[in-house]
Amino acid sequence: MNSRANYIFWKLRTYTQYLLQFPLAFRRKIRVRSKGSLPRVRSGKINDQHFLILNSLYRQPTFIESSVGNTPDHFLAREEGVEYLFSGVKPMLLLKKRIHGSEDMIENEFAHNLTVTLREVGLKPELFWLDSTGESKSHESANQVQSLEAKLKQIGPTHLVIDSNQSTQDSLLNESSLLDLKCRYGIKVIVIMLDFSTTKLEYWCRRLADVLVYCRPDQESKIRSVTKARLLCWPGSPYPSISNLEAKREIDFFYSGSASRNRKDFLTSLIDADMKCKINFGNRVRAQSYSYDDYMKTLLKSKITFSNGFVRRGEDLITGRALEAFSTQTLLIYEESKTMSYFFSPYSHYIPVKTGNELLAHSLYLLKNEELRKEIAESAHLFYKRNYSNLAFWSGVFN
């Protein structure tokens, strides 16, 4: 009887939440589809009125240095060299297989980027892949823990790096098992929490984390109330250095990713205007998605890209797509975001928009002003490279 009552209560609560969220989602959809602060773009062309308004926005870009306590490379230069910064550090990455563990999937960019950037600063990380199922038998869970412990004995890592996006309900290897291994082997645990939630914070950071990397400065007081971990506020995970920035930019606009967060509503304006763009809603389906390598190659050939980090009203984050744009010197148009503006300066490093019509107008304007587009993209790239380099990130994590 109790289980039946609990089930009914759960169904009612879920249905109520859906009813409460529906009008909010509908209003957001209408707002994104509206013309916003700019006149409606007709026939895929901007007129004199658009130029007048946009010229005033771009005339005086506001260069605002980030207030984050990061460490630029020139402060890291020591007589002993970079090796001194990481002497004795042996990192291991604890990651869950995604999409059946296919390593060329774009969803596995997190593992790829952490591995490559660690190698860039002179470290050789070990990877331990968790099986991607949460329905294992108890003996399978024990085998998983034993496999990890054997790896720890063999490698002797000093630090364990964990992606907090892994399920907090995973029966294969949970927080208690990791805490036991941490205490027995004296390992420091680094948790990278880019997609913030209270559940993840409570699960990974109340006891387990020694260092927490987060990208939501507005949540710092809540985070400090939960964990004693050392905090590193950063716009996202590190990205490999790009050397081939001279590729011909033959694609006017490029987007590849999910249609969630109303991205399709934003991008429909470009599609309807028959703009020369390449848009792909892969939605994490293998047959529809770019491999990560192909995605980055296409981004390097693109002039403009778009992303947004909308979570709910008043809450947002910085997506990996934004940092990929900065690293490839592709101009970024991003939905207006207090988190993005905390780390980067609007109109100097990226272009903020509220609606699909604004996205279209800014894109057309920047394509007609090639030098301005290049100037903003280069400014963003240099600022990102100077303030959020891989060396600065890993130094902040391990020291």
C-alpha positions as CSV (number, residue, x, y, z in Angstrom):
1,M,0.0,0.0,0.0
2,N,2.8,2.4,0.9
3,S,4.7,1.8,-2.4
4,R,1.4,2.4,-4.3
5,A,0.8,5.6,-2.4
6,N,4.4,6.7,-3.0
7,Y,4.1,6.0,-6.7
8,I,0.9,8.1,-7.0
9,F,2.5,10.9,-5.0
10,W,5.5,10.8,-7.4
11,K,3.3,10.9,-10.4
12,L,1.2,13.8,-9.1
13,R,4.3,15.8,-8.2
14,T,5.9,15.2,-11.6
15,Y,2.7,16.2,-13.4
16,T,2.4,19.3,-11.2
17,Q,6.0,20.3,-12.0
18,Y,5.3,19.8,-15.7
19,L,2.2,22.0,-15.5
20,L,4.1,24.8,-13.6
21,Q,7.0,24.7,-16.1
22,F,5.0,24.6,-19.2
23,P,3.9,28.3,-19.2
24,L,7.4,29.4,-18.4
25,A,8.8,27.3,-21.3
26,F,6.1,28.7,-23.6
27,R,6.8,32.3,-22.6
28,R,10.6,31.7,-23.2
29,K,9.9,30.2,-26.6
30,I,7.8,33.3,-27.5
31,R,10.4,35.7,-26.3
32,V,13.2,33.9,-28.2
33,R,11.1,34.1,-31.4
34,S,10.3,37.8,-30.9
35,K,12.2,40.6,-32.6
36,G,13.9,41.7,-29.4
37,S,15.7,45.1,-29.3
38,L,16.3,45.3,-33.0
39,P,13.9,45.8,-35.9
40,R,12.7,42.6,-37.5
41,V,15.0,41.4,-40.3
42,R,13.0,41.1,-43.5
43,S,14.0,39.1,-46.5
44,G,17.3,38.1,-44.9
45,K,18.7,41.6,-45.1
46,I,19.5,44.3,-42.6
47,N,18.6,47.9,-43.4
48,D,19.9,51.4,-42.5
49,Q,18.1,51.3,-39.2
50,H,19.8,48.1,-38.2
51,F,23.2,49.6,-39.2
52,L,22.6,52.7,-37.1
53,I,21.7,50.7,-33.9
54,L,24.5,48.1,-34.4
55,N,27.1,50.7,-35.2
56,S,26.4,52.3,-31.8
57,L,26.7,49.0,-30.0
58,Y,30.0,48.1,-31.5
59,R,31.5,51.7,-31.5
60,Q,32.6,51.5,-27.8
61,P,33.3,48.0,-26.7
62,T,33.8,47.6,-23.0
63,F,37.1,45.8,-22.1
64,I,36.6,44.5,-18.6
65,E,39.3,42.4,-17.1
66,S,38.0,39.2,-15.5
67,S,37.7,39.5,-11.7
68,V,38.4,35.8,-11.3
69,G,41.6,35.0,-9.3
70,N,43.3,33.0,-12.0
71,T,47.0,32.9,-12.7
72,P,48.3,34.1,-16.1
73,D,51.3,32.2,-17.6
74,H,53.8,35.0,-16.9
75,F,53.2,34.6,-13.2
76,L,53.8,30.8,-13.5
77,A,57.3,31.2,-15.1
78,R,59.9,30.1,-12.6
79,E,63.6,29.6,-12.9
80,E,63.2,25.9,-12.3
81,G,60.9,25.6,-15.3
82,V,57.4,24.2,-15.8
83,E,58.5,20.8,-14.5
84,Y,58.9,22.2,-11.1
85,L,55.2,23.1,-10.9
86,F,54.1,19.5,-11.3
87,S,56.9,17.6,-9.7
88,G,55.6,14.4,-8.1
89,V,52.1,14.8,-9.7
90,K,50.7,11.6,-11.1
91,P,47.1,12.2,-12.3
92,M,44.4,9.6,-13.0
93,L,41.1,10.4,-14.8
94,L,38.1,8.5,-13.6
95,L,35.5,8.7,-16.4
96,K,32.4,6.9,-17.4
97,K,32.0,5.4,-20.9
98,R,29.5,7.4,-22.9
99,I,27.6,6.1,-26.0
100,H,29.0,2.6,-25.5
101,G,32.5,4.0,-24.9
102,S,33.0,5.2,-28.5
103,E,36.1,7.4,-28.1
104,D,35.5,9.3,-31.4
105,M,32.1,10.6,-30.3
106,I,31.8,14.3,-29.7
107,E,30.3,13.5,-26.3
108,N,33.7,12.2,-25.2
109,E,35.4,15.5,-25.8
110,F,35.8,15.9,-22.0
111,A,38.1,12.9,-21.7
112,H,40.0,13.9,-24.8
113,N,40.5,17.4,-23.7
114,L,41.7,16.6,-20.2
115,T,44.1,14.0,-21.5
116,V,45.6,16.2,-24.2
117,T,45.9,19.3,-22.0
118,L,47.6,17.3,-19.3
119,R,50.1,16.1,-21.9
120,E,50.6,19.7,-23.1
121,V,51.9,20.7,-19.6
122,G,54.2,17.7,-19.4
123,L,52.0,15.2,-17.4
124,K,51.1,11.7,-18.5
125,P,47.6,10.9,-17.2
126,E,46.2,7.4,-16.7
127,L,42.5,6.7,-17.6
128,F,40.1,4.4,-15.8
129,W,36.8,3.9,-17.6
130,L,33.8,3.0,-15.6
131,D,31.2,0.8,-17.3
132,S,28.2,2.8,-18.4
133,T,25.4,1.1,-16.6
134,G,23.7,1.8,-13.3
135,E,21.9,-1.6,-13.2
136,S,24.7,-3.9,-12.2
137,K,24.6,-6.7,-9.7
138,S,26.4,-6.3,-6.4
139,H,29.2,-8.7,-7.5
140,E,29.8,-6.7,-10.6
141,S,30.1,-3.5,-8.5
142,A,32.6,-5.3,-6.3
143,N,34.6,-6.3,-9.4
144,Q,34.6,-2.7,-10.6
145,V,36.0,-1.5,-7.2
146,Q,38.6,-4.2,-7.2
147,S,39.7,-3.3,-10.8
148,L,40.1,0.3,-9.8
149,E,42.0,-0.6,-6.6
150,A,44.4,-2.8,-8.6
151,K,45.0,0.1,-11.0
152,L,45.7,2.4,-8.0
153,K,48.3,-0.1,-6.7
154,Q,49.9,-0.4,-10.1
155,I,50.1,3.3,-11.0
156,G,50.2,4.9,-7.6
157,P,48.5,8.2,-8.7
158,T,48.6,11.3,-6.5
159,H,45.4,12.8,-7.8
160,L,42.1,11.4,-9.1
161,V,40.2,13.7,-11.5
162,I,36.4,13.1,-11.6
163,D,33.8,14.5,-14.0
164,S,30.8,15.3,-11.7
165,N,28.4,14.8,-14.6
166,Q,28.6,11.1,-14.0
167,S,25.5,9.7,-12.4
168,T,25.3,10.0,-8.7
169,Q,23.2,6.9,-8.6
170,D,25.8,4.6,-10.2
171,S,25.9,1.3,-8.3
172,L,29.2,0.4,-9.9
173,L,31.3,2.8,-8.1
174,N,29.8,5.3,-5.7
175,E,31.0,8.1,-3.4
176,S,31.5,5.8,-0.4
177,S,33.7,3.4,-2.4
178,L,35.8,6.3,-3.7
179,L,36.1,7.8,-0.2
180,D,37.4,4.5,1.2
181,L,40.0,4.2,-1.6
182,K,41.0,7.9,-1.1
183,C,41.6,7.4,2.6
184,R,43.5,4.1,2.2
185,Y,45.8,5.3,-0.6
186,G,46.2,8.9,0.3
187,I,44.9,10.3,-3.0
188,K,43.7,13.8,-3.5
189,V,40.4,14.1,-5.4
190,I,39.7,16.9,-7.9
191,V,36.0,17.2,-9.0
192,I,35.2,19.2,-12.1
193,M,31.7,20.5,-11.8
194,L,30.7,22.6,-14.8
195,D,27.0,21.7,-14.9
196,F,26.1,22.8,-11.4
197,S,23.4,21.2,-9.3
198,T,22.8,20.9,-5.5
199,T,22.5,17.1,-5.8
200,K,25.9,16.8,-7.4
201,L,27.5,19.2,-5.0
202,E,26.2,17.3,-2.0
203,Y,27.2,13.9,-3.5
204,W,30.7,14.6,-4.7
205,C,31.9,17.5,-2.5
206,R,30.6,17.1,1.0
207,R,33.3,14.5,1.9
208,L,35.1,13.5,-1.2
209,A,36.5,16.5,-3.1
210,D,39.8,18.1,-2.1
211,V,39.6,20.6,-5.0
212,L,36.4,21.7,-6.8
213,V,36.5,23.4,-10.2
214,Y,33.2,25.2,-10.8
215,C,32.0,27.9,-13.3
216,R,29.1,29.4,-11.5
217,P,30.4,32.4,-9.5
218,D,26.9,33.3,-8.3
219,Q,26.8,30.0,-6.4
220,E,30.0,30.4,-4.5
221,S,28.3,31.0,-1.1
222,K,26.2,27.9,-1.5
223,I,29.2,25.9,-2.5
224,R,31.2,27.1,0.5
225,S,28.4,26.1,2.8
226,V,28.6,22.5,1.6
227,T,32.2,21.7,1.0
228,K,35.6,22.3,2.6
229,A,37.3,21.7,-0.7
230,R,39.7,24.3,-2.2
231,L,37.7,26.2,-4.9
232,L,38.9,27.1,-8.4
233,C,36.4,29.3,-10.3
234,W,37.0,28.7,-14.1
235,P,34.9,29.2,-17.2
236,G,35.1,25.6,-18.1
237,S,37.3,22.6,-18.7
238,P,40.7,23.2,-20.5
239,Y,40.9,22.8,-24.3
240,P,43.9,21.7,-26.4
241,S,46.0,24.4,-28.0
242,I,45.1,25.0,-31.6
243,S,48.0,25.7,-34.0
244,N,46.2,25.9,-37.4
245,L,44.4,29.2,-37.0
246,E,45.1,30.3,-40.6
247,A,42.6,28.0,-42.2
248,K,40.4,29.7,-44.8
249,R,37.1,30.7,-43.2
250,E,34.8,29.6,-45.9
251,I,31.7,28.9,-43.8
252,D,29.7,32.0,-42.7
253,F,27.9,30.3,-39.8
254,F,28.3,26.9,-38.1
255,Y,26.5,25.2,-35.3
256,S,26.5,21.5,-34.3
257,G,25.0,20.2,-31.2
258,S,21.7,19.6,-29.4
259,A,18.4,21.5,-30.1
260,S,17.8,21.9,-26.4
261,R,17.8,25.2,-24.4
262,N,15.7,26.7,-27.3
263,R,18.7,26.7,-29.6
264,K,16.5,25.6,-32.5
265,D,14.3,28.6,-31.9
266,F,17.3,30.8,-32.1
267,L,18.7,29.2,-35.2
268,T,15.5,28.9,-37.1
269,S,15.8,32.6,-37.9
270,L,19.0,31.9,-39.9
271,I,17.5,28.9,-41.6
272,D,14.4,30.9,-42.7
273,A,16.6,33.7,-44.0
274,D,18.4,31.3,-46.3
275,M,21.7,32.4,-44.8
276,K,24.8,30.6,-46.0
277,C,25.2,28.5,-42.8
278,K,25.9,24.9,-41.7
279,I,23.6,23.8,-38.9
280,N,23.4,20.3,-37.5
281,F,21.2,19.2,-34.6
282,G,22.9,15.9,-33.7
283,N,21.2,15.6,-30.3
284,R,23.8,13.0,-29.2
285,V,22.7,10.5,-31.8
286,R,25.9,8.8,-33.3
287,A,24.6,8.7,-36.9
288,Q,23.7,12.4,-36.8
289,S,26.7,13.8,-34.9
290,Y,30.1,15.0,-36.0
291,S,33.2,13.2,-34.7
292,Y,35.0,15.6,-32.4
293,D,37.9,15.9,-34.8
294,D,35.6,16.7,-37.7
295,Y,33.7,19.2,-35.5
296,M,36.8,21.1,-34.6
297,K,38.1,21.1,-38.2
298,T,34.7,22.6,-39.4
299,L,34.8,25.2,-36.6
300,L,38.2,26.3,-37.7
301,K,36.7,27.0,-41.2
302,S,33.8,29.0,-39.8
303,K,33.5,32.7,-39.2
304,I,30.7,32.7,-36.6
305,T,29.2,30.2,-34.2
306,F,26.4,30.3,-31.6
307,S,25.7,28.7,-28.2
308,N,23.9,29.4,-25.0
309,G,24.0,28.1,-21.4
310,F,20.4,28.7,-20.3
311,V,19.5,26.5,-17.3
312,R,16.4,28.2,-16.0
313,R,15.2,31.7,-15.4
314,G,18.1,33.6,-13.7
315,E,20.5,30.7,-14.1
316,D,23.0,30.0,-16.8
317,L,26.4,28.5,-17.4
318,I,29.2,28.6,-20.0
319,T,29.1,25.7,-22.5
320,G,32.1,23.9,-24.0
321,R,30.9,25.2,-27.4
322,A,31.8,28.8,-26.2
323,L,35.3,27.8,-25.2
324,E,35.8,25.9,-28.4
325,A,35.0,29.1,-30.3
326,F,37.5,31.1,-28.3
327,S,40.2,28.5,-28.8
328,T,39.7,28.3,-32.6
329,Q,39.3,32.1,-33.0
330,T,35.8,31.8,-34.2
331,L,33.5,34.7,-33.4
332,L,31.0,33.7,-30.7
333,I,27.4,34.9,-30.5
334,Y,26.0,33.8,-27.1
335,E,22.6,34.2,-25.4
336,E,22.8,37.0,-22.9
337,S,24.5,35.5,-19.8
338,K,25.6,36.8,-16.4
339,T,28.1,33.9,-16.1
340,M,29.6,34.6,-19.5
341,S,29.9,38.4,-18.8
342,Y,31.6,37.6,-15.4
343,F,34.5,35.9,-17.3
344,F,34.4,37.7,-20.7
345,S,33.5,41.2,-21.9
346,P,30.4,41.6,-24.2
347,Y,31.2,43.1,-27.7
348,S,34.9,42.7,-27.0
349,H,35.1,38.9,-26.7
350,Y,31.6,37.7,-27.7
351,I,28.3,39.1,-28.9
352,P,25.3,38.8,-26.5
353,V,21.8,38.3,-27.9
354,K,18.3,37.7,-26.5
355,T,16.4,36.5,-29.6
356,G,16.7,34.7,-32.9
357,N,16.1,38.0,-34.7
358,E,19.0,39.6,-32.9
359,L,21.2,36.6,-33.7
360,L,20.4,37.0,-37.4
361,A,20.9,40.7,-37.4
362,H,24.3,40.5,-35.6
363,S,25.4,37.7,-37.9
364,L,24.6,39.6,-41.1
365,Y,26.2,42.8,-39.7
366,L,29.5,41.0,-38.7
367,L,29.7,39.2,-42.1
368,K,29.5,42.6,-43.8
369,N,32.2,44.0,-41.4
370,E,34.9,41.4,-41.8
371,E,37.7,43.4,-40.1
372,L,35.5,43.9,-37.0
373,R,34.6,40.2,-36.9
374,K,38.3,39.3,-37.0
375,E,39.2,41.9,-34.4
376,I,36.6,40.6,-31.9
377,A,37.5,36.9,-32.5
378,E,41.2,37.6,-32.1
379,S,40.7,39.6,-29.0
380,A,38.6,36.8,-27.4
381,H,41.2,34.2,-28.4
382,L,44.1,36.2,-27.0
383,F,42.2,37.0,-23.7
384,Y,41.2,33.3,-23.3
385,K,44.8,32.1,-24.0
386,R,46.3,34.7,-21.7
387,N,43.9,34.3,-18.7
388,Y,42.7,30.7,-19.0
389,S,45.6,28.8,-20.4
390,N,46.0,25.0,-19.8
391,L,49.1,25.7,-17.8
392,A,47.3,28.1,-15.5
393,F,44.4,25.7,-15.1
394,W,46.4,22.6,-14.1
395,S,48.7,24.7,-11.9
396,G,45.6,26.0,-10.1
397,V,44.3,22.4,-9.7
398,F,47.4,20.7,-8.5
399,N,49.1,23.5,-6.5
